[in-house]
């Protein structure tokens, strides 16, 4: 199942929970199984697709359990492009790409000592072919006399795994210690295109390189119920996270001169950082009808410094069927390594609607600095919410109002172009792109 918390929750979860949390809960059956298959095609006769999946539960010794789930999907492309009036034929492709996906998930638990060992892992692979813009026959007549539709091939591998141990109450405390590691790697190639700088000798397929993000998180939490008043709970925890982000260079032909048209490839970048955090979370029930909560979290990042966030909420059961609730809090979102390090030259439309090459630069790049780029700051937020829930057993109605204000939101800048920018790029020896953009705290 998927659980969604729509309120700001950075005080409990840290960065990226600035506007809520999505929690994916894996199946944990110890027996049984289920399989399914699906196939289809669009009304226009294209886009044939098929889906096959299922799960199987196994009982482990000492009342443990293991659940294995898997899925495979394939999809042919669709195209709703009309005839290109310039050439009297269909030249573009608008629709779903060709795509192949396979995924596997494992979820296990095993009673051990005075507690339980647990672990889970997910692995997925997605390959897709995505058409880009069409180039007219005049662009590279020696290689493509009829013009060409560039296609970007993307292969994505995503892996995540966690192991941990949770205790039965020790002196009243429930202890949970775990380590999670994951990575996402995306490799790119561009085909049915040319590198204009290589002329008629240009190949038509290029390896454009790849990007990879890794994260390792070590968690230790402790909690215990409170006997004050009608009840409650106290929890605190520590966390250490290491992140890295890097790219592998594309082949020389992809990055030479103007670069492979449509996707010039990565030229290489890398970055890493460590973050440490501590939090405390308190719930108190003064009466059976009132629940009060408060949370405080402190985060310390290598690259931008410290952040302290808090959250408080209350719930009051007016009757057995009606309850009202409210919350106030602050949050933050750290600039991601991707936003700080990403570098790429690719085709895009200029402000005048002309297809041109645009360079996305990190804020530390000298060219970006000359155009006004500044070191990225964290996003800050303030949030408030109020709601009610009515439940008669056979009927449930919830209504919530919430407001989240975010300062220093990080977005891509406009594309800086024109004669002055081109002169600046020429002076810097840049020939792969004619316009520049970068991430900035702009909203």
N, C-alpha and C positions, 0 to 999 in steps of 0.2 A: 504494500500500500504506500501511498504518498501522503505525508502530513505537511501542511502548510501553515506557518505562523506569519501572519501578515503585518505584525507590529514590529517596530524597530527592536532588535535584540542584541545589539553590539555589546551590552554589558554582560551578557552571558556567553556569547559565542565569538566576540571579537570582530575584527575587520571583515567586511563583506556581508555582515548581518545588519547592515545599515537600514534596510527596509524589510527585514524578515528573514525567514529560514525555510528551506525546503528539505525535508528529512525523508530519505528513501529507506523503507523497512523491507528487508529481504524475507522471503518465505523460509520457514524453519520446521517443515514437516519431517517427522522421523519415519514415516512409512507412506505408502501410496504413491501415486503418480498421475500425470495428466499429459496428453499430447494433443496438438492441434495443427491444422493445416488450412491455408487460405490461398486462393488464387483469384486473379481478376484481370480485366483489361478495360480501357476507357471506351466510351461510346464511339470514338473516332477510330478505334482499332489499333491505337498505339498504347504505350505505357503498360505493357504486359507485366504483371508482378506476381510474386509467389512468396508465401511466408510459412515457415515450418518451425515449431518450437514445442517446448514441454518442460516438465520438471519431474524429479524422482527423489523420494525421501528414503534414507537409510538409517537404521538404528545402530548406534555404536555401543561398545561395551560400557558398563557402569551407567546405563540410562542416558548415554550421549546420543547426539543426532547429527546427521549430515544431509543437506539438501543440495542437489545439483540442478541447475536450471540452464537452459540454452535456447538460442533462437537464431535462425538464419533467414535472411530476406534478400530478394533480388528484384530489381525494377529496371525496366527498359525506359528509354527517354520518351518524352512527349514533346510536341512542337505545335504551337499555335501561331507561329509567325505568318504574316501575309506576304503576298508577292512584293518584292522590292521593285518599285516602279522605275528605278534607275536602270535595272538590268532585265526586267521582265521575268524574274524567277524568284523563288524563295532563297534568301541568302542567310537570314538569321535563324536562331533557334530560341524560342521563348517557351518555357515549360519546365517540367521536372527533368533532372539529369539522369543519366544511367548510373545505377548505384547497386552495390553489393555489400551487405552487412552481416557479420557473424558475431555473436556474443555468448559469453559463458559466465555463470555466477556460482560460487560455492559459499555455503554458510554452515558453520559447524559449532557445536558446543559440547563440552565434556566435563562432567563433575570431577573435580580434582582436589584432594585434601579437604580443607574447610571452605572451599569455594568452587568456582567453575572457570575453566579455561575456555576461551572462545576465539573464533577467527572467521574471517570471510575474505573473499577475493572476487574481483570482477575483471573480465578481460573482453575487450571488443575491438573489432577491426572493421573499418569502413573505407571502401574504395569508391570513388565517384569521378565522373567525367563531366566537367562543367563548361559549356560553351561561353566564350567571351564575344566581343564585338567583331563584326565582319569588316574586312579590309577590301577595298576596291581593286580591280585588276591593275590599276596604275601604281599601286604601292610596291609590288615586287613582281613585275611581269616576267622576269627571267625564271622565276621559281614557280609562281602561281599566276599563269596568264589569265585565268578566270576569276581571280580574287580568292580569298581564303577566309574561313571561319576558325579563328583560333580556339583551341580547347585546352583547358587546364585540368590536369589529372591530379587528384588529391587522395593520398593514402593516409588514413588516420589510425593510429594504434593508441588505445587507452587502457591503462592497467591501474588497479588499486587493490591493496591488501592491508589487512589489519590483524593483529594478534593481541590478546590481552588476558587478564585474569581479574575476576571480581570475587570478593570474599563474601561469605556469610557474615552477619554482624559480629565484629570483634570488639568486645567491650562497648557494644552499642553502635559501633561505626561500620558502615559499609564502604569498603575500599575497592576502587576500580583503577587498574593501571594498564595502559596499552600503548602500542606503537602502530602507527599507520604510515604507509608509504604509497605513493602513486606517481604516475607520469602520464603525460600526453605528448605524443610525437606526431607531427604532420609533415609528410614528405610531398613535394610538389614536382610535377613535370609539366611542360607545355608542349603541345604538338600541333601540327598543321599550321605552323607559323614560320617566321624567318627572323634572323638578326640582320637588320638593314646594313649594319657596318661590315658584314661579311660578303655582301653583294650576292652574285649568282652562285657562289660557292657555299652559301649558308645551308646548314642542315635544316630539317623541318621539325625536329624533335629535340628538346633540351631538358636536361636534368637541372631543375631550378634550386635544389637544396632542400633543407628541412629545418623545422624549429622544434624544440623539445623543452617542456616544462616539467620539473620534478618538485615534489614536496614530501618531507618527512616530518611527522608530528608525534611527539612524546607527551602523553597525558597522564596525570595522576590526580584523582578526585577522591574525596572522602565526604560522607554524609551520614547524618543520624537523625532520627525523629526527635521532636521536642515534646516534653510533657507539660509545658507551660500552658495554662488555660485549657482550651479544648484540643490543643495539639499544634503541630507545625513541623518544620524541617529546617536543618542547618546543613549547608554544603559549602565546601571550599575546594580549590584546586590550583594546580600549577601546570604550565604548558611550555614546551619548547618546540619551535618550528624552524626548519631549514628549507629554503627555497632556492632553486637555480633555474635559469632560463638561458638558452643558447641556441645558436643556429649553426648548421653545417653549410658550407659554401656550395653554390651550384657549380656546374662544370664551367670551364673557362669560356667556352663559346656562348654560354647563357649570359655572362656578365660583361663580355668584351664590348667596348664601344657603347652604342646605344642599347645593347642588351637584347635578349629575345623579346620580340614584340608581344605585348600583353602581360608578360611576367618575366622581368629581367633577372629574377633569382636573388638569393640572399648573398651578401658579401661577407657575412660572419660577424657575430656579436655574442656577448655573454655577460651574465651578471648573476650574483647570488647574494643572499642575506640571511640573517638569523633574527628571530623574534622570540621574546620571552613574555609570558603573561601570568598573572595571578588573579583569582576572582573569589568572591564570597557571595553566597546567595542565602537569603533568610526568608522563611515563610512562617507566619504566626497566625493562629486562629484564636482570637480573643473569645469568640463564642462560636457555636456551631453554624451560625449564619454569616459570619464575617471572616474573610481571608485577606491578610495583608502580606505583601511581598516586597522585598528590596534586594537589589543586586548592585555590586560594585566591581569593576574590573580595571586592571592596570596592564597596559601593553608597552613594551619597549622594543623598538626596531633599530637595527644597525644603521639604516640609511636615513631615516628622517626624525628619529627621536621617540618621545613618549606620548602616550595618550591615556587619559582616565575617563571612563564612561560610567554612567549609573542608570538605573531603571527602578521605578516603583509602581506598584499596581494594587488595586483593591477590588474585592468582589463581595457583594452583599446580597444574600438570599432574602428577598422581600417576603415571599411565600415559598411553599414547597414547589411551586410551578414557575415562579418568576424570580430572576436574579438580574442585577445590574453590575456592571464592571467598568473600570477605567484604568488608564495607565499614563505615566509621564516618563520621559527618559531622554538620554543623549546617546549619540553614536558617532562612529568615525569609520572611514574606509581608507586604508593605506594605499598610496599609489602602487599599482602592481609592477612587478619587474617587467612585464610585457610593455606597459605604457612607458616605462623609463628607458628600455633598451631597444625596442623594435626599430628596425631599419629595412626599408624596401623601396624599390622603384617599380611602379606599375602604371598601366594605362588607366586614364580617367578623363571625364569631361571637364574642361575648363569652365570658368564662369561665363564665357561667351558661347558655351555649348560645343566647343571644338575638342576632339579627342587628342589628348596630349599625354606625355609621361610625367607623373607626379612622384616626387620623392618624399616618403614619410621618414622623418629623421628623429633620433632621440634628442631630448632637450640639451644634452651635453655636447652635441655636434656644433662645431664652430659656425657653420652656415646658419643653423637654427638659432644660435645665440645672436648672430648679427641681425636676424629678423625679429628678435624680441623674445625668444624662448627663455623661460625661467625654470629653476628647479621645481619639480612638482611638490605640492603640499597635500597633506591628507584632506579628504572630504570630511566635513563636520556636519552633524545633523542634530535636530531636536524633533522629538515626536510626542504626540498626544493621541489618546484614543478613548472612546466611550462607547459602551454597547449594552445590550440587554439580551437575555435568552429566556424563552418561554417554552416549557416542556410539560406536556400532559401525559407522556408515555407513548401515546399513539401519534402525537403531533409535536413537532419541534420547530420553533421559529427563532432565528438569531438575526440581530440587526446591529451593525457596528459603524461608527464614524471614526475615521482616523486622519491625522494630518502629519506629514513628514516634511520638514524644511531642511534642505541640503545646501550648504555653502561650499564654494570652491569645487563644484562638480567638475570632474576631469573629462574633457571631450577633445576630439580632434579640432585643430584650428581650421580656419578657411585655407584655401589653396592660394599661396602667395605667388603671383606671376607678374608678367609685364617686363618692359625693357630693363628696368633697374635690377630686378631679380635675376634676369638672364645674364646681365653683365656681371653681377656678383657671382653667379655660378661659373661663368667662364673664367673669371679671375681665380676661382678656387679649383679650377681644373675639372669641374663636374660636367659631363656630357650625357649622362644617362637619363636625365630628366630636366624639364624646363620650368616646373613649378614645385613648390615646397609646402609641406604641412608638418605639424608636430602636435603632440598632446599638450594641453594646457588647462590650468584651473580657470575656466572661462564662464561658468554658469553659476 
